[in-house]
Amino acid sequence: MDHLLAMAKTRDKILVIGKYYPPFNGGIELVTRQYAERLSQRYEVDVLVSAHDKEYGTCEIGGVRVIRVPTQATLFSQPLSLGMLAQIRLRDYAAVQFHAPNPFVASVLWAKMALDGFRTPLMIVHHMEISGRKALRTLFAPLYRQLARRAVWVSVTSPKNHAISQDLPRDARVVTLPLFVDRTAYPHDAEFQAEAMRWRRQKYGEAPLIGFVGRHAHYKGLDVLIRALAKLPEVRAVIAGEGAFRVRTMALARELGIDDRVEFPGRLDHAEKCRLLAAIDVFAFPSTGKTEAFGLSQLEAMLLGAVVVATDLPTGVTDVAVHEETALLAQPGDADHLATQISRALSDSELRSRLRSAAARHVEQRFSRERVLAELEHLTGTAIGAVGTA
């Protein structure tokens, strides 16, 4: 036992810096936790984030030490936490993993690393672009680009995202770490599927059923989906999730006279989400902008048997939704084309069967938890071994 404790004390220590951390519910926060907990199997890991509520301080979650610093203000949805200045102590760590976008903390981290001579290896996980905030990009993007150039590596969920990025420099050392799903976290037995279909029939009858699960943000294209549903009079829909555009989307459904067949249940827990994705015929993913870098919900829908109809974006969305192979694609912002593709999926049983089978294989072969996290471990080991070369 003493030998094991001695080994634990000599493990390299990594600082993971994020925006928020679970129980805050967000895609970036989920990935931050998944990465931190995997790395904690080999390294000692501290996670430094802003407090998303009044609860701040230090605690342990899943074998990881989580440090939440108070948030003094929020600007353009970005937390301003002055405690980051004191808590980023680079010499305590063998490497730093920074989850972006987080413009204020990027500037703090750049200043800290510059003062330290950029001796600490830096890994950047670039989740998405800064969206719809020109002032914020103008102010912080130059420092972020400098930080990215100094990183041992910058991960993107798809090479397509780097190719079109305004936030990342072309000469950054880019690697690919796609999002993933853990198959064991999603029920797939016959009893679960039968129960999901019973729930569907009781609640929605025999009508074709369309689903969406995600944040109601400006780039999600939910207005396009509502206009497409207005052209499909026999179809019912469930648009789950919350966000700034939820009220506006509901108002549009009322305006178009389809609110009696479109349900907005709000946020779903994991079990409710799985039941919905297993019960629907088509999962609609109508995003309209390149801020939609990947779309984890597409993977979940494919895993649970829904046919995906997504939009043809120049991002990692189409790494998952491959047209006519694993999904059908519609032109972004085109409600008529989206309605046409949904109608195709609903009316052609042979097409649905082919897409479902190919999509399930695609997810398990390319986007499995073990495959992605094993690559993360390898890249982290490379970064720690790059002391003095970054």
N, C-alpha and C positions, 0 to 999 in steps of 0.2 A: 504493500500500500504506500509506504514512504517513497518507494521508487516511482510509482505512478504519479504521486503528488509532485515529486521533483521534476518529472517530465512535463507535467502540466505547467509548472512555473517557468519553464524554459521555452515554452511555445512562443512563436512570433505573435505579436499583437497587432491587430488591424483596427483602424477607425473607419466605420461606415457612416457617412454623413448623408442624411436625407431631409426631406421637407417635413413630413409627419411620419407617424408609425402606428400600426394597429394598436388599439382597436379602431383608430380612424380608418374608415372604409374607403379605399381608393386603389386603383390599379397599380400606381407607382409604389404606394405603401406596401401592397401585397408582395411585389417583386423585391422590394428592399428587405422585407422580412425573410422571404425565401432564400435570398442570397446570404443574408447574415447568418441564418440558422445553419445553412449548409457549410459555410466557412467555419462556423464555431466547432464543427467536428474535428478540424485540423488546427485551427488557430484560436487565440483568445480574441474575442470580438467585442468592441464597444460600438454602440450605435448612438449617434448624436443627432437629435432632431429638435424642431420647435414643438412646443406644447400646443395641441389643437384646441384645448379647453383650459380650464383653470388648474388642471392637475399637472404639475411639473415636479421634477426631481428624478431620482434614479431608482430603477427596479430591474428585476431579471425576468425576461420572457423567452422561453424556449432555449435556455442555455446562453442567452445573449444579454449583456449588460446594456440597458437602454437608458440614456440620459436625455431627459426632456428639459429644455430651457424655456423660460417664460417668453411669450410673444408680446412685444410692446405695442405693435400696430400691424395692420394688414394693408398692403398696397398692391392693387391690381391682382388680388388673390394670392399674393406672396407674403409670407410671414416675415416680419422684421424683428429679429431676436438678438438683442445686443449681447446676450450671454454667450453667443457663438464666439465672440472675440476672445473670451477667457477660456472657453472649453476646448478650442482647437489647439492642442499642444502636440505639435508634430513630432517632437523628439521622444515622445512616449510610445511611438508606433513604428512598426516595420514598413507599413504601407497605409495609404488612404484610398478608400473607395467612395467616390462622390456621385450621388444620384441627381441628375439634372432633367428638367430645368429647375433651378433654384437661384435666381439671379443675385439676390442680396448675399447669400452665403457663398456663391461663386466668387464674388468680389473680396469677401473676407478671407476665403481660402487662398486666393491668388496673393493677397498681401502677406499672409502668414508664410506661404511657401517662398515668396520672393525674399522675405527677411531671413529665411532659413537657407537661402541659396539653392532652393529646389532640390534638396538632398533626399527628401522622402519620396519614394515612388508613389505616383498618383495613377489611379484607375478611374475613369469616368464612365458611368452608365448613362448614356444619352437616351432618355425615354421618348422625348418628343420635342418639337419646336416651341419656342415662346409664341403664343398665338394671340393675334388681335390686339397686341399691346406695343405699338410702334415706339412710344416714348420709353417704355421699359427696355426694348431691344436696343434702341439708340444709346441708352445710358449704360447698359451692362454688357452688351454683346462683345465689344472689343476686349474686355478683360476675360470673358469666357473663352473667346477664341485663343487668346494667349495661353490660358490654362489648358485648353485642349491640345495645343501644340506641345506643351510640356509633359503631357500624360504619357505613361508607358504604353497605354492603349485606351481607346475610346470605343465602347461597345454600342452598336446600334442593333435594332431588331431585324433590320434588313439592309443590304447594301443600297437598295433603292432610296432609303431614307437619307443616307449620306450624299447620294448623287444630287438630290434636290434641296439639301439643307442650306438655309441661310445662316444658321447659328454655328455650324461646324466649319472649320477651315478645310480646304481641299487636302492639305498636307498633314492632317491628323493621322495618327497610326490607328486605323479603324479595324475592328474585329466585329464579327456577327454573333450575337447571343439572342436568338429569337425568344419570344414568350413561349410558355409551355403549359401543359396541363398534366396533372397527376391522375392517371387512370383510376387509381384506387379510391380517389375522392368523389367519384361519380358513379352512382349505382347503375347497373346495366343488366340486371337479371330479368327474367321473363315476368316475375311477379311485380317488380317495380313498374315495368312497362305497361302491364295490364292495369295496374292501379292508376297510372297516369292517364290512360285512355278512359277509364271509368269516370275519373274526375272531369275530364274534358267533356264527355257526353252529357254528364249531369249539369254542367255549368254552361256549355255552349251548344249543345245539341249536335247535329250532324253537319253543320256548316263548316266550310274550309276555315282553318284557323291560322292566322299569321301572328308571329311574336317578335318582340324586340325587348332586350334587356340592356340597360346601360345608362350612362349619365345623360341628362337632357341638356346638352350644350349646343352652342350655335353651329358647330361644325358637324353635328350628328345627322343633319338632314331630316329631322323628324317632320318638318313642314312638308317636305317632298313626299315622305311616306304617307302622311295624312291625305295629300292630294291624290296619290296613287290609289289609296284605299277607297276614295270617293268614286273612282272609276271601276271598282270591283264590287258591285252591289250585293252579291251573295256571300261576301267574305266577312268574317269577324276577326277582330284583332285585340291583342293584349300588348300594351306599350308600358313596360315596367321600368322603374327607376325614378330618380329624382334629379333636380337641377334647376338652373335659372330659367330654362326655356320650357319647363313643364306646364306652367299656367298658360303660356302663349300657345303651346301645342294643343292643349285641351280646348282653348277658345276657338282655334281654327277648326277642330272637329265639330264643335257646335255650329260654327258659321256655315260649314259645308253640309250640315244636317246628317252627320254620321256618328254622332256621339252615342246613339243608342246601340251601336254595334262595335264601338272601340272602348276598351276598358283601360283605365290608368290606375293600377293597383299600388303605385309607389314602389318603395324599396322592398325587395324580396330577400328573405334569408336564403342560405345555400340550398336547403331542401326544397323550398318553394320554387327557386330558380330551376333546379334540376327537373322537378315535376313539369313545369311549364315547357322547358325545352324538349322534354321527351314527348309531350302531348301535341305540340304544334306540327303543322305540315311544313311551313316555311318560316325560316328565321330571316327577317329583313335587316340589312345592315346598310342604310342609305347615306352614309357619311359623304360630305361634299368637299372637304378640304384636306390638305396634306398634313394638318395637325393630327389626323387619324393615321397614326404611324403603323398600326398592326391590327388590333382588334382581337383581344383575347376571347371575347364572347363568341366570335366565329368558331374558335377551336372547341369551346364548350358545346355549342349547338351541334357541330359535326359529330362530336363524340357521343352525343345523346340521340342522334338520329334525325335531326331536322335538316331539311334541304336549305342551304344558304343562298340567298339572293343579295349580293353586295354591289358596291359601286366600283367602277374601274378607275381606281386612284393610282397614281404613280408611286405608291408607297408599299410597305410590307403587307398591306391589306391583300394585295393580289399574289403574295407568296402563299397565302392560305387559300384564298378564293381564286382558284385557277379556272378560267372560263371554260365551260363545257366539259371540264374534267372533275373538279371537286365542287363546283358552284356555278351559278349563272351570274353574269355581270350586267349592270345597267350603267348608262351614262350618268355621271354625277349631276344632280340638280334637275334631272329630266323625269318628271312624274309619269309621263306617258310611257316612257321606256321601262321604268321600274314596274309599272302596272302590267306591262306586256310580259316581262320576265317572270313576275310572280304568277301570272296566269299560265304561262308555259309550264312552270313547275307544278302547279295544281292540276293541270289537265292531262299531263303525260306521265302515267304511272311507271312506264319503262325508264323514262328519263330520271324520275325521282329515285328509283331503285339503283340505277347506275351511279348517280351522283352520291347517294348515301354510302354505298360500299367503298367507292374510291376516296371519299372524304375521310371516312374512318381510318382507312389504311394510311392516308397521307398524314393525319394527325399523329398516329402512333409511331410512324417511321421517322418523321422529321421534327416533331414538337413534343417529345416525351420529356418528362421531368429529369430522368437520369441522364439522358444524352446532353441536355443543356447544362445541368449543374456539374457534370463531370468536366465539361469544357471550361466552365467558370473556375473550377479548382485548378485546372492546368494553367489558365491565363493568370490567376492570382499567384501561383508559384513562380511563373515567369517574371511577374512584376517585382516580387520580393527579391528575386535573384538579379534584378537589374539595378541594384543600388549603385549610384554613381554614373549610370549610363543614360538615364532618362533626360 
